[in-house]
Each structure stands twice: as C-alpha cells, then as structure tokens.
C-alpha cells in the first residue's frame, strides 16, 4: 500500500502526536488530546496506550478511566485493567503520579507533563477472575491475535480539567486486518514496509470516544442500505460457524421494518452492529446481550447456536438497541446528558429508557407483520409472568434513581419486563384517548421534537410535562403505577382492546410456578427455602411441600446460597421418570422426598381474543396491532 495521509477537515485535526511546543498559546485546553493504541505491539495479552494532552498550566491534573459508562447501571471500574501507568516530562523523565482510587491518577508538576503511557488488560478472559471487576461482556474489551473488541472507554480516559476536549485517536494494526468504526476517520497512513496501517479518528469530545466502539481483526463484514441508513454488520466467529452474509437478510428485514415503524423520526446516516460470537471456552465472554450507542451496538452471543436461533436472538437483541435512538439517545434527562463517568447520578426514568425501548422492540414486530398477534400475546404473557419474580410494588422512579444500590439493583432486569408493560399500557391509553390516532411512539416523537439530542429534560418535572402533552389518564397512570408502585391490573387494559386474561392450567418445570420461582433464599443465614409460589406447582404440592420448608440437599448435594444457581440449573433439566431425593427441614424435623418425577403443572393467565368484544374494542385493538378491521 502507498504511504499516504488522507486529510479531512481543518488543520486542528492533524496536530502532531510528538512533544508539544512550549509557546504560551500551546495549551491543553486549546488542542485535541492526541491518543494512540498500537495493536501490533501487544505484549503478554496487554495493549499499549499513549496519551498526549498538550501543555497544562496548572500544577497537578487528574486522569481517569470511567467508573461507570452510559447505558450500564453497574460499577465497572475500568481503571482496574490498567497496568504500568507512567507520566513523562518533555525530556523523557518520569513525573510523580499516584493512583488515588480504582480509576484515577493524580500527576504533579503537570506543567512539565508531555505524555502518559500505560498497558491495558482486556476483560473477556478475566470475567470470572475475582481480582477484576465483573463486566457485562458487550461493554468489555477483547485482545486476541485475530480479534480486538475496542470499547474505547476501556482504553482511553479523560482529564478532569479537559472533559470537553477534542480527541485525535491513532489506531495502528496489521494491514491484513478488517477495521470497523463509526468514529470519524480523518486519515490513514501505511508503514514503510506496508505491513501496518495507522488510522486516525477524530472525536469532538470524550463522550464520542465512549460512544463509538471499534472492532479490528479477522472479521466478516457486510454493508447494506436500509432506506437512507448505511448498516455495517461486523461479525467475529472464531470457528467460522456464522457469517455476516448469513445474517444479512435477517438484519435487513428487521431494520427495514423498524424504519417503517419509526417513520419520520430523526435517524442516523450510519449504524454499526458489532457481533462477537463466544465459543464457550474458559476465557470466552459469558455475558450475552448488547450495549447501545448512538450509532452502533456491541453484541455478544453464543457461537454454537443454530442459525435460526441466532437470527431470532439478533432480532430481539439488536432491535432493542436500535430503538435506543429514540430514548435515551434522543429523549433523556440531565443525568444522562451531563453524565459523570466517575460519580454519576441516575435518572428516575428507566421505565422510559429501557422499558419503552423494549416495548418498541416487541411491538414493532407485530405492527409490521413480522409476528402474528397470537405470538405477540405470548410475549406479553411471558413479560407479565417474569415481572412477578421481582418486587411488583416497588416504585420504578425510586428504583431507577438508586439503581446501583440494594435492594434496587436486584430489581434492575424488571425494566425489560414490567418496564415494557408500562410502555404497552401507555400505548393502549394513548390510542383509546385519541380514537387510535396517537400512541407511545407519537408521544416519543413529540418529546424528541421538544427536547432532542442536545436538550435534556428535567428529571423531576417530565411526568407533569408528559401529562400536559397528553391526557390526565396518562399522568394518573404514571403517578399511580410508576411513581407510587401500585401493581398494574393488566386485565383492565386488555379489556380495552377486546382481549381476555384467562386462568388456564399448563405444564411447567420443577423450579417455577405461574407466580414465579418456587424457591427463595435467606441471605443472612445462608439457606434456601420453598416460597409461597410452591403452592401453585402441582408436583411439589402433591409431595406435601409447604411454604418455608428449608431445602437441605438435592440428590445428595447440600444446598446453600452459593450453589443455588448450579442446583437450579440441574433441576431445570429434570424430566418425567427421573428418580430424585430432596431433603427438607420443617420446624427442625427432617422430611425426605424420594420419588420418580411426574409432570408438573401450574395455573397461568393467558391472553386470548374475546369473541364477544364490541366493535369499538376490536377497532382499538386493530389500531394497536395495525390489523385490518374484521367487524
């Protein structure tokens, strides 16, 4: 390849990565922070990073890696993955620096600071190592000879005094590698022997560093257009089981339907999907799912899944992430807009950011004809059942604002269940109040037009604002069920659209009933016991099990809180005819259940269409599901 440097934009974007000059106007606040990552120089599974901020005028500065990143609701502590942090002056001498917490270093004599260097460990191969933070895989990092997942918040940090500084980022990699990123590419140059390529990217501020992941390596890449959006699908399948080409049609069909569903809402010119397929080996990532960004998403799923299962997973996961372009990426509070990576505050409105997004991710499929109404009803039914596993009377706003603290943290995943159901209820109310003309989506469009990417809403007054923009019934619903936490009567909402919520008996497994898991745990005293839900499981009821019976062993394995997940996993695989032995403790007396498994049944509520529904109910249902009138 030729030695070239393709330059785009103004001269400030090509500031040299060498030592800063010492003129009075050469200040760190005036110039981009020049950063570099050299993939070709990996040593001992660590990647070298160099940070050149320009000249400081103050005596000391603090450099940080994020404690928490946007889109996650847990402490990540990316500073724990940094080794050999060194600050140097203009003569190459080491300057005094001290790590003051898990993610921060203070550097003294900062007026002499030329650059910082350090090495970064990746997170994928230490996910189960207690010496490192446990990260959700899609927010993590990977350093392998043929694959690099560059979630940049794991490599590049920020100076406290330069939070709004521009960044230049040079990434050096083998010329044979594929490289994908939505971050602005402002230049490339090759090494003299043509074996390496350095790509320069530009980020207007640190947020854009964290918001634009990259993937490098031996990737399979497909590009296609959905309307006026260019979709870039990058797939890493270590054993070549799946390809980008095999997923292209599924992604096109899904995203075309999403774009039709969204209509005229503002969108991006390019959207990247980075799919890492885990082969299940010891050091492979185990946290399956995705993390959203403004113009991309990082997805981690199982490589050994069938093509059909993987395609369905991609529809469920990626559709959710893509709908985040509506909220919180377009509609969000000040907590999101002015996010503090070291000491963040959290918005009260996860019901909107995650719940409404998940509602859209499921509702668009029936609305655009990708699934049948009956399939959609089953999805809703599962969400209702799963939502009951959590505290159904917990205030969603209180939970959201305190999401990284107990007991709220353990209820977080209910945002994808009850949060989506909140979105569904508001959608039905909006359509009822407007004779089918307004919906949850039109409300979000109106909020997007009023606020948008660059204007956050006030966290404390947004419900009042939504009420003014809609109807008193919407404000009453949000106050009663979201703020106060009063459980929702879903049957009342189904009645509005001519559906019935009937109690029927269905087969279940041996760890659940229609009310949720049949087990609970006493964390303080470290024991597991049967919960009140056990009365709704016919197998355990037939064995005489009672609420509060303590489970001491299952098939010879002592049961404690630390191995409950493993024991439950075994019980999930139980099947009719298996011989079991379960030992219980009831009021200090041991009880032994030794028997062959018979089928277990439970009663659950199922959603069916009411054949006696009125014309107005059917009309509202048809508007809700985008079905043709049948009456």
C-alpha positions as CSV (number, residue, x, y, z in Angstrom):
1,X,0.0,0.0,0.0
2,X,1.2,3.5,-0.7
3,X,2.5,5.8,2.0
4,X,-0.4,8.2,2.2
5,X,-2.1,10.5,4.7
6,X,-5.6,11.3,3.7
7,X,-6.5,14.5,5.5
8,X,-10.1,15.7,6.0
9,X,-11.2,18.8,7.9
10,X,-9.4,21.7,9.4
11,X,-5.8,21.8,10.4
12,X,-6.5,21.3,14.1
13,X,-7.4,17.7,13.4
14,X,-3.9,16.8,12.4
15,X,-2.0,18.1,15.4
16,X,1.3,16.2,15.7
17,X,1.5,13.3,18.2
18,X,5.0,14.4,19.1
19,X,6.0,16.6,22.1
20,X,4.1,19.8,22.5
21,X,5.9,23.0,21.8
22,X,6.4,25.4,24.7
23,X,4.8,28.5,23.3
24,X,2.4,30.4,25.5
25,X,-0.6,29.6,23.5
26,X,0.1,25.9,23.2
27,X,-2.3,24.9,26.0
28,X,-4.1,21.6,26.6
29,X,-7.4,23.4,26.6
30,X,-6.8,24.7,23.1
31,X,-5.7,21.5,21.3
32,X,-7.1,18.0,20.8
33,X,-5.8,15.3,23.2
34,X,-3.6,13.1,20.9
35,X,-4.1,9.4,21.8
36,X,-2.8,6.2,20.3
37,X,-3.4,2.5,20.5
38,X,-0.9,0.1,18.9
39,X,-2.5,-3.3,18.3
40,X,0.8,-4.5,16.7
41,X,2.7,-4.0,19.9
42,X,0.6,-6.3,22.2
43,X,2.7,-7.9,24.9
44,X,1.6,-10.5,27.4
45,X,-2.0,-10.0,26.3
46,X,-1.8,-6.3,27.1
47,X,-2.2,-3.4,24.7
48,X,-0.1,-0.2,24.9
49,X,-1.8,3.2,25.0
50,X,-0.2,6.7,24.8
51,X,-2.0,9.9,25.8
52,X,-0.5,13.3,24.8
53,X,-2.7,16.2,26.1
54,X,-0.6,19.2,25.2
55,X,0.7,21.7,27.8
56,X,-1.0,22.2,31.1
57,X,-0.8,25.5,33.1
58,X,-1.8,24.0,36.5
59,X,0.5,22.3,39.0
60,X,-1.4,19.0,39.1
61,X,-4.0,17.2,37.0
62,X,-6.2,14.1,37.4
63,X,-6.5,11.4,34.7
64,X,-9.4,8.9,35.0
65,X,-10.8,5.8,33.3
66,X,-14.6,5.5,33.7
67,X,-16.1,4.1,36.9
68,X,-19.4,3.7,35.1
69,X,-20.3,4.1,31.4
70,X,-23.6,5.2,29.9
71,X,-26.1,2.5,29.1
72,X,-25.0,0.4,32.0
73,X,-26.3,0.6,35.5
74,X,-23.5,-1.0,37.5
75,X,-20.0,-0.1,38.6
76,X,-17.4,-1.2,36.0
77,X,-14.1,0.3,37.3
78,X,-12.1,0.2,34.0
79,X,-9.1,1.6,35.9
80,X,-8.6,-1.9,37.3
81,X,-7.5,-3.1,33.9
82,X,-4.6,-0.6,33.7
83,X,-1.0,-1.6,34.4
84,X,2.3,0.3,34.4
85,X,0.9,3.8,34.4
86,X,3.7,6.3,33.7
87,X,3.7,10.1,33.2
88,X,6.7,11.6,31.5
89,X,8.1,15.2,31.0
90,X,9.4,16.7,27.8
91,X,12.9,15.3,28.4
92,X,11.6,11.8,28.9
93,X,11.9,11.8,32.7
94,X,9.2,10.2,34.8
95,X,7.0,12.6,36.6
96,X,5.4,11.9,40.0
97,X,2.0,10.2,39.8
98,X,-0.2,8.5,42.3
99,X,-3.2,6.3,41.9
100,X,-5.8,7.8,44.2
101,X,-8.7,5.4,43.7
102,X,-9.6,2.5,41.5
103,X,-9.9,4.6,38.3
104,X,-7.9,7.8,38.9
105,X,-4.3,9.0,38.9
106,X,-3.1,12.4,40.1
107,X,0.0,13.8,38.3
108,X,2.1,16.5,39.9
109,X,4.4,19.0,38.1
110,X,1.7,18.9,35.4
111,X,3.2,21.9,33.7
112,X,6.0,19.6,32.6
113,X,3.7,16.8,31.5
114,X,4.4,15.6,27.9
115,X,2.6,12.3,27.8
116,X,1.2,9.3,29.7
117,X,1.7,5.7,28.8
118,X,0.1,2.6,30.2
119,X,-0.9,-1.0,29.3
120,X,-4.4,-2.3,29.2
121,X,-5.6,-5.8,30.1
122,X,-8.7,-7.0,28.3
123,X,-11.8,-8.0,30.2
124,X,-13.1,-11.0,28.2
125,X,-10.6,-13.5,29.5
126,X,-10.8,-12.4,33.2
127,X,-14.6,-12.3,33.5
128,X,-14.6,-15.0,36.2
129,X,-11.4,-13.7,37.9
130,X,-12.4,-12.2,41.3
131,X,-9.4,-9.9,41.1
132,X,-11.1,-7.9,38.3
133,X,-14.5,-6.2,38.1
134,X,-17.2,-8.4,36.6
135,X,-18.3,-6.6,33.4
136,X,-21.2,-7.2,31.2
137,X,-19.5,-8.6,28.1
138,X,-20.8,-6.1,25.5
139,X,-19.3,-3.3,27.4
140,X,-16.0,-5.1,27.8
141,X,-12.8,-5.4,25.8
142,X,-11.0,-8.2,23.9
143,X,-7.4,-8.6,23.0
144,X,-6.7,-11.7,20.8
145,X,-4.3,-12.3,17.9
146,X,-7.2,-12.1,15.4
147,X,-9.8,-10.1,17.2
148,X,-9.9,-6.8,19.1
149,X,-13.1,-5.5,20.6
150,X,-12.3,-1.9,21.3
151,X,-14.9,-0.4,23.6
152,X,-12.8,2.7,23.9
153,X,-14.0,3.5,27.4
154,X,-11.8,0.6,28.4
155,X,-8.7,2.1,26.8
156,X,-8.9,5.9,26.7
157,X,-9.6,8.1,29.7
158,X,-10.1,11.8,30.3
159,X,-8.6,14.6,32.4
160,X,-10.8,16.2,35.0
161,X,-10.0,19.7,33.6
162,X,-10.5,18.7,29.9
163,X,-13.9,16.9,29.9
164,X,-14.9,18.8,26.8
165,X,-11.6,18.5,24.9
166,X,-11.4,17.1,21.4
167,X,-9.6,13.9,20.8
168,X,-7.4,12.5,18.0
169,X,-7.0,8.8,18.1
170,X,-4.5,6.8,16.1
171,X,-5.0,3.1,15.9
172,X,-2.2,1.0,14.4
173,X,-3.0,-2.5,13.2
174,X,-1.8,-5.1,10.7
175,X,-2.6,-4.2,7.1
176,X,-4.4,-7.5,6.7
177,X,-7.0,-6.7,9.4
178,X,-10.5,-5.6,8.8
179,X,-11.4,-2.5,10.8
180,X,-14.8,-1.0,11.5
181,X,-15.9,2.0,13.4
182,X,-18.4,4.8,13.0
183,X,-16.0,7.3,14.6
184,X,-14.9,9.9,12.1
185,X,-11.9,8.7,10.0
186,X,-9.7,11.7,9.2
187,X,-6.6,10.0,7.8
188,X,-4.7,6.8,7.1
189,X,-1.0,6.0,6.6
190,X,0.9,2.8,6.0
191,X,4.2,1.7,7.4
192,X,7.3,1.8,5.1
193,X,7.1,-1.9,4.5
194,X,3.3,-1.9,4.0
195,X,2.6,-4.4,6.9
196,X,0.9,-1.9,9.2
197,X,-1.8,0.7,8.8
198,X,-2.4,3.6,11.2
199,X,-5.9,5.1,11.0
200,X,-6.6,8.5,12.6
201,X,-10.0,9.1,14.1
202,X,-11.4,12.3,15.5
203,X,-13.8,12.7,18.4
204,X,-15.3,16.2,19.2
205,X,-15.4,15.3,23.0
206,X,-14.8,12.4,25.4
207,X,-18.4,11.3,25.1
208,X,-17.8,10.5,21.4
209,X,-14.8,8.3,22.5
210,X,-17.1,6.3,24.7
211,X,-19.9,6.3,22.3
212,X,-18.0,4.8,19.3
213,X,-16.7,1.3,19.8
214,X,-14.5,-0.4,17.2
215,X,-13.8,-3.9,16.1
216,X,-10.5,-4.9,14.5
217,X,-9.2,-8.3,13.2
218,X,-10.2,-11.2,11.0
219,X,-13.8,-10.1,10.7
220,X,-16.6,-10.8,8.3
221,X,-18.2,-7.6,7.3
222,X,-21.3,-6.8,5.2
223,X,-22.7,-3.4,4.3
224,X,-26.2,-2.7,3.1
225,X,-28.7,0.2,2.9
226,X,-32.0,0.4,4.8
227,X,-33.6,3.5,3.2
228,X,-31.0,6.2,3.7
229,X,-29.2,4.5,6.5
230,X,-26.0,2.5,5.8
231,X,-25.8,-0.6,8.0
232,X,-22.4,-2.1,8.7
233,X,-22.5,-5.6,10.2
234,X,-19.2,-6.9,11.5
235,X,-19.1,-10.5,12.7
236,X,-16.4,-12.4,14.6
237,X,-17.0,-16.1,14.7
238,X,-13.8,-17.8,16.0
239,X,-14.7,-21.2,14.4
240,X,-16.3,-19.6,11.3
241,X,-19.7,-21.1,12.2
242,X,-21.7,-18.0,11.3
243,X,-21.0,-15.2,8.8
244,X,-22.2,-11.7,8.2
245,X,-23.7,-12.8,4.9
246,X,-25.9,-15.4,6.7
247,X,-27.3,-12.8,9.0
248,X,-27.6,-10.0,6.4
249,X,-31.2,-10.8,5.2
250,X,-32.5,-11.2,8.8
251,X,-31.0,-7.8,9.8
252,X,-32.2,-6.1,6.6
253,X,-35.8,-7.4,7.1
254,X,-35.8,-6.4,10.7
255,X,-34.3,-2.9,10.3
256,X,-36.4,-2.1,7.3
257,X,-39.5,-2.9,9.4
258,X,-38.0,-0.8,12.3
259,X,-37.5,2.2,10.0
260,X,-41.1,1.8,8.6
261,X,-42.3,1.7,12.2
262,X,-40.4,4.8,13.3
263,X,-41.5,6.8,10.2
264,X,-40.2,10.3,10.1
265,X,-38.3,10.3,13.4
266,X,-34.7,11.5,13.1
267,X,-32.2,8.8,12.5
268,X,-28.5,8.3,11.8
269,X,-26.8,8.1,8.4
270,X,-24.8,5.0,9.5
271,X,-25.5,2.3,12.1
272,X,-22.8,-0.3,13.1
273,X,-23.6,-3.7,14.5
274,X,-20.5,-5.5,16.1
275,X,-21.3,-9.1,16.8
276,X,-18.8,-11.2,18.8
277,X,-19.7,-14.9,18.9
278,X,-18.4,-16.6,22.0
279,X,-17.2,-20.2,21.5
280,X,-17.9,-21.1,25.2
281,X,-14.2,-21.7,26.1
282,X,-12.9,-20.8,29.5
283,X,-11.7,-17.4,28.6
284,X,-14.6,-16.6,26.2
285,X,-17.1,-14.0,27.3
286,X,-20.2,-15.2,29.1
287,X,-22.4,-12.1,29.4
288,X,-24.8,-12.4,26.4
289,X,-26.7,-9.4,25.2
290,X,-25.9,-6.0,23.8
291,X,-24.9,-2.4,24.7
292,X,-26.4,0.5,22.8
293,X,-24.6,3.6,21.5
294,X,-26.0,6.5,19.4
295,X,-25.0,4.9,16.1
296,X,-23.9,1.4,16.9
297,X,-24.3,-1.6,19.2
298,X,-21.9,-4.2,20.5
299,X,-23.5,-7.7,20.7
300,X,-22.2,-10.9,22.3
301,X,-24.0,-14.2,21.7
302,X,-23.2,-17.9,21.6
303,X,-21.3,-19.2,18.5
304,X,-22.7,-22.7,18.8
305,X,-26.3,-21.6,18.5
306,X,-28.2,-22.7,15.4
307,X,-28.6,-20.3,12.5
308,X,-32.3,-20.0,13.3
309,X,-31.8,-19.4,17.0
310,X,-29.0,-16.8,16.3
311,X,-31.2,-15.0,13.9
312,X,-34.0,-14.8,16.4
313,X,-31.7,-13.6,19.1
314,X,-30.3,-10.9,16.8
315,X,-33.8,-9.7,16.1
316,X,-34.7,-9.5,19.8
317,X,-31.4,-8.0,20.9
318,X,-30.5,-5.6,18.1
319,X,-34.0,-4.3,17.6
320,X,-34.0,-3.2,21.2
321,X,-30.6,-1.5,20.9
322,X,-31.6,0.2,17.6
323,X,-34.7,1.7,19.2
324,X,-32.5,3.4,21.7
325,X,-32.0,6.1,19.1
326,X,-35.4,7.3,20.4
327,X,-34.6,7.1,24.1
328,X,-32.4,7.8,25.9
329,X,-30.3,8.9,22.9
330,X,-32.8,11.5,21.7
331,X,-35.0,11.9,24.7
332,X,-33.2,12.0,28.0
333,X,-32.7,13.8,31.3
334,X,-29.9,16.0,32.6
335,X,-28.4,13.0,34.4
336,X,-27.8,11.3,31.0
337,X,-26.8,14.4,29.1
338,X,-24.2,15.6,31.7
339,X,-23.1,12.1,32.6
340,X,-20.3,11.9,35.2
341,X,-18.2,8.8,34.5
342,X,-16.6,8.9,38.0
343,X,-19.5,9.9,40.2
344,X,-22.8,9.7,38.3
345,X,-26.3,10.4,39.3
346,X,-29.1,8.3,37.8
347,X,-32.4,9.4,36.2
348,X,-35.7,8.3,37.6
349,X,-37.0,7.2,34.3
350,X,-35.7,3.8,33.4
351,X,-39.3,2.9,32.6
352,X,-38.8,5.2,29.6
353,X,-35.2,4.5,28.6
354,X,-35.2,0.7,28.8
355,X,-38.9,-0.1,29.3
356,X,-40.4,1.8,26.4
357,X,-37.4,0.7,24.2
358,X,-38.2,-2.9,25.0
359,X,-41.9,-2.3,24.3
360,X,-41.0,-0.9,20.8
361,X,-38.6,-3.8,20.2
362,X,-41.5,-6.3,20.6
363,X,-44.5,-4.2,19.4
364,X,-42.9,-3.3,16.0
365,X,-42.7,-7.0,15.2
366,X,-46.5,-7.4,15.3
367,X,-47.2,-3.9,14.0
368,X,-45.0,-4.6,10.9
369,X,-46.2,-8.1,10.4
370,X,-43.1,-10.0,11.4
371,X,-45.0,-12.0,14.0
372,X,-48.7,-12.8,14.5
373,X,-50.9,-11.2,17.2
374,X,-51.0,-14.6,19.0
375,X,-47.2,-14.7,19.1
376,X,-47.2,-11.1,20.5
377,X,-49.7,-12.1,23.1
378,X,-47.4,-14.8,24.3
379,X,-44.6,-12.4,24.6
380,X,-46.7,-10.1,26.7
381,X,-47.8,-13.0,28.8
382,X,-44.2,-14.0,29.5
383,X,-43.3,-10.5,30.5
384,X,-46.1,-10.4,33.0
385,X,-45.1,-13.7,34.5
386,X,-41.4,-12.7,34.7
387,X,-42.3,-9.3,36.1
388,X,-43.8,-11.1,39.1
389,X,-40.4,-12.5,40.0
390,X,-39.5,-9.0,41.2
391,X,-41.0,-6.6,43.7
392,X,-44.2,-5.6,41.9
393,X,-44.9,-2.8,44.3
394,X,-41.5,-1.1,44.1
395,X,-41.6,2.5,42.8
396,X,-40.0,2.5,39.4
397,X,-38.8,6.1,39.8
398,X,-37.2,5.3,43.2
399,X,-35.6,2.1,41.8
400,X,-34.2,4.0,38.8
401,X,-32.7,6.8,40.8
402,X,-30.9,4.3,43.1
403,X,-30.3,1.6,40.6
404,X,-26.8,0.6,41.7
405,X,-27.8,0.2,45.3
406,X,-29.6,-2.6,47.1
407,X,-32.5,-3.6,47.1
408,X,-33.0,-1.7,43.8
409,X,-30.1,-3.3,41.9
410,X,-31.5,-6.8,42.1
411,X,-34.7,-5.5,40.5
412,X,-33.0,-3.9,37.5
413,X,-33.8,-6.5,34.9
414,X,-37.5,-5.9,35.6
415,X,-37.1,-2.8,33.4
416,X,-37.3,-5.3,30.4
417,X,-40.4,-6.9,31.8
418,X,-42.6,-4.5,33.8
419,X,-40.9,-1.5,32.1
420,X,-42.1,-2.8,28.7
421,X,-45.6,-3.5,30.1
422,X,-45.7,0.1,31.3
423,X,-45.0,1.2,27.7
424,X,-47.7,-1.1,26.5
425,X,-50.3,0.3,28.9
426,X,-49.5,3.9,27.9
427,X,-49.7,2.9,24.3
428,X,-53.2,1.5,24.7
429,X,-54.3,4.5,26.8
430,X,-52.9,7.0,24.2
431,X,-54.8,5.2,21.4
432,X,-58.0,5.0,23.5
433,X,-57.9,8.7,24.3
434,X,-57.2,9.8,20.7
435,X,-59.5,7.4,18.9
436,X,-56.5,5.5,17.6
437,X,-54.6,8.5,16.3
438,X,-51.8,8.8,19.0
439,X,-49.6,6.2,20.6
440,X,-46.5,5.7,22.7
441,X,-44.4,6.2,19.6
442,X,-46.1,9.5,18.7
443,X,-45.6,10.7,22.2
444,X,-41.8,9.9,22.0
445,X,-41.7,11.7,18.7
446,X,-43.3,14.8,20.3
447,X,-40.8,14.6,23.2
448,X,-37.9,14.2,20.7
449,X,-39.1,17.3,18.8
450,X,-39.4,19.3,22.0
451,X,-36.1,18.2,23.6
452,X,-33.8,16.0,21.3
453,X,-30.2,15.0,21.4
454,X,-28.8,18.4,22.6
455,X,-31.6,19.4,25.1
456,X,-32.2,17.3,28.2
457,X,-35.5,17.3,30.1
458,X,-35.8,18.0,33.8
459,X,-36.0,14.7,35.7
460,X,-38.4,15.9,38.4
461,X,-41.0,17.5,36.1
462,X,-41.1,15.3,33.0
463,X,-44.2,13.3,34.1
464,X,-46.0,16.6,34.6
465,X,-44.8,17.7,31.2
466,X,-46.0,14.4,29.6
467,X,-49.4,14.9,31.3
468,X,-49.8,18.4,29.8
469,X,-48.8,17.0,26.3
470,X,-51.2,14.1,26.5
471,X,-54.2,13.3,28.8
472,X,-55.0,13.3,32.5
473,X,-55.3,9.5,32.3
474,X,-51.6,9.2,31.3
475,X,-50.5,11.4,34.2
476,X,-52.7,9.4,36.6
477,X,-51.2,6.1,35.3
478,X,-47.6,7.3,35.6
479,X,-48.2,8.7,39.1
480,X,-50.0,5.6,40.4
481,X,-48.1,2.8,38.8
482,X,-44.6,4.2,38.0
483,X,-44.1,6.7,40.9
484,X,-46.1,5.1,43.6
485,X,-45.5,1.5,42.5
486,X,-49.2,0.3,42.7
487,X,-49.3,-3.1,40.8
488,X,-51.0,-2.8,37.4
489,X,-54.3,-4.6,36.6
490,X,-53.3,-5.8,33.1
491,X,-56.7,-7.4,32.6
492,X,-58.3,-3.9,32.6
493,X,-56.0,-2.8,29.7
494,X,-56.6,-6.0,27.7
495,X,-60.4,-5.4,28.1
496,X,-60.0,-2.1,26.3
497,X,-58.7,-3.9,23.2
498,X,-61.1,-6.8,23.3
499,X,-58.8,-9.4,24.9
500,X,-59.4,-11.6,27.9
501,X,-56.9,-12.6,30.5
502,X,-58.0,-16.2,31.4
503,X,-56.6,-18.5,34.1
504,X,-55.6,-21.9,32.5
505,X,-53.5,-24.9,33.5
506,X,-50.3,-25.5,31.7
507,X,-47.2,-27.8,32.2
508,X,-44.3,-26.2,33.9
509,X,-40.8,-27.2,35.2
510,X,-39.8,-28.0,38.8
511,X,-38.4,-24.7,39.8
512,X,-41.2,-22.4,38.8
513,X,-44.9,-21.9,39.0
514,X,-47.2,-19.4,37.4
515,X,-46.3,-17.0,40.2
516,X,-42.5,-17.2,39.8
517,X,-39.7,-19.3,41.2
518,X,-40.7,-21.8,43.9
519,X,-37.5,-21.1,45.8
520,X,-36.3,-18.2,47.9
521,X,-33.1,-17.6,50.0
522,X,-32.3,-16.2,53.3
523,X,-29.0,-14.4,52.6
524,X,-28.3,-13.6,56.2
525,X,-28.5,-17.2,57.5
526,X,-27.4,-18.8,54.2
527,X,-30.2,-21.2,53.5
528,X,-32.7,-21.9,50.7
529,X,-36.4,-22.5,51.2
530,X,-39.6,-23.0,49.3
531,X,-41.5,-19.8,48.7
532,X,-45.3,-19.2,48.7
533,X,-45.2,-19.8,45.0
534,X,-44.7,-23.6,45.6
535,X,-48.5,-24.0,46.2
536,X,-49.0,-23.3,42.5
537,X,-46.8,-26.1,41.3
538,X,-48.8,-29.4,41.3
539,X,-45.7,-31.7,41.6
540,X,-44.4,-30.1,44.9
541,X,-48.0,-29.8,46.2
542,X,-48.6,-33.5,45.6
543,X,-45.4,-34.2,47.6
544,X,-46.7,-32.3,50.6
545,X,-44.2,-29.5,50.4
546,X,-45.1,-26.4,52.3
547,X,-44.1,-22.7,52.2
548,X,-40.9,-22.0,54.3
549,X,-39.7,-25.7,54.1
550,X,-35.9,-25.4,54.1
551,X,-34.1,-27.3,51.3
552,X,-31.0,-29.0,52.8
553,X,-30.0,-31.3,49.9
554,X,-31.0,-32.3,46.4
555,X,-29.8,-35.7,45.1
556,X,-27.1,-35.8,47.6
557,X,-25.8,-32.2,47.0
558,X,-26.0,-29.9,50.0
559,X,-27.9,-26.7,49.1
560,X,-26.6,-23.3,50.1
561,X,-27.0,-19.9,48.7
562,X,-23.6,-20.1,46.9
563,X,-24.6,-23.2,44.9
564,X,-28.3,-22.4,44.4
565,X,-27.7,-21.4,40.7
566,X,-26.0,-24.7,40.0
567,X,-28.6,-26.8,41.7
568,X,-31.5,-24.9,40.0
569,X,-29.7,-25.5,36.7
570,X,-29.7,-29.2,37.3
571,X,-33.4,-29.1,38.3
572,X,-34.3,-27.3,35.1
573,X,-33.1,-30.4,33.3
574,X,-35.2,-32.8,35.3
575,X,-37.7,-34.8,33.2
576,X,-40.6,-37.2,33.9
577,X,-39.5,-40.5,35.3
578,X,-36.2,-39.3,36.8
579,X,-35.6,-40.5,40.4
580,X,-35.0,-37.7,42.9
581,X,-34.2,-37.3,46.6
582,X,-34.9,-34.0,48.2
583,X,-34.3,-33.4,51.9
584,X,-36.2,-30.7,53.7
585,X,-36.2,-29.2,57.2
586,X,-39.6,-28.3,58.7
587,X,-39.7,-26.8,62.2
588,X,-36.5,-28.6,63.0
589,X,-37.7,-32.0,61.7
590,X,-36.2,-33.6,58.5
591,X,-38.6,-34.6,55.7
592,X,-37.4,-36.7,52.8
593,X,-39.0,-36.8,49.3
594,X,-37.8,-39.8,47.4
595,X,-39.8,-40.4,44.3
596,X,-40.0,-40.5,40.5
597,X,-40.8,-37.3,38.8
598,X,-44.3,-36.8,37.4
599,X,-45.3,-33.9,35.2
600,X,-45.7,-30.6,37.0
601,X,-48.5,-28.2,36.2
602,X,-49.4,-24.7,37.2
603,X,-52.1,-22.2,36.5
604,X,-51.2,-19.1,34.5
605,X,-53.2,-16.4,32.9
606,X,-53.2,-16.5,29.1
607,X,-54.3,-13.7,26.7
608,X,-57.0,-14.6,24.2
609,X,-59.2,-12.6,21.9
610,X,-62.7,-12.0,23.3
611,X,-65.1,-13.3,20.7
612,X,-67.8,-11.1,22.2
613,X,-65.7,-7.9,22.0
614,X,-67.5,-4.7,20.9
615,X,-66.8,-3.0,17.6
616,X,-65.1,-0.2,19.4
617,X,-62.8,-2.7,21.3
618,X,-61.9,-4.5,18.1
619,X,-61.3,-1.2,16.3
620,X,-58.9,-0.1,19.1
621,X,-57.1,-3.5,19.0
622,X,-56.7,-3.2,15.3
623,X,-55.2,0.2,15.6
624,X,-52.9,-1.0,18.4
625,X,-51.7,-4.0,16.3
626,X,-52.0,-2.5,12.9
627,X,-54.6,-5.1,11.8
628,X,-57.3,-4.7,9.2
629,X,-60.8,-4.2,10.6
630,X,-62.7,-7.5,10.9
631,X,-66.0,-6.2,12.1
